[in-house]
Amino acid sequence: MIIALFVSFIVLKIKSYYKQNKMIPRTSASINYAIQEITIYFAIPIFFIGVIGTMLNILVFLTSRISRQNPCIFYLIVMSILDFGKLGISTFSNILLFGFDIDL
C-alpha cells in the first residue's frame, strides 16, 4: 500500500515536472528524476534513523554493567562504531550525489 502510494506520488511529480518545463519526457530523464525523488524521500529518513539507532547501540553497550563482563560486547561496540562511520561516509555522500547532484 505504501509502495503504491509512493510510486503514484513519484509519477505525479514527474508529470508535473514535465508540464512546468514543457519538455517531452525521455526515459533516462524520468529515471534520473525518480532516483532523485526516492533518494530525497527515503534515504534521508533512513540516514537519520540509522544514526540514532547506532548512537543508542553504542550508549547501551557502553553503559550496561552486565555487558562489560561479556567479551562479545567489545565486538558489538566496534561494529556499531564502524557502522556509524559507514553511515557518515557512504550513505551521506550517496544522498548528496543522487539526491542533490553534489559530488564530493
Buried (B, 14 or more C-beta within 10 A) or exposed (E): EEEEEBEEEBEEBBEEBBEEEEEEEEEEBBEEBBEBBBBBBEBBEEBEEBBEBBEEBBEBBEEEEEBEEEEEBEEBBEEBBEBBEEBBEEBBEEBBEBBEEEEE
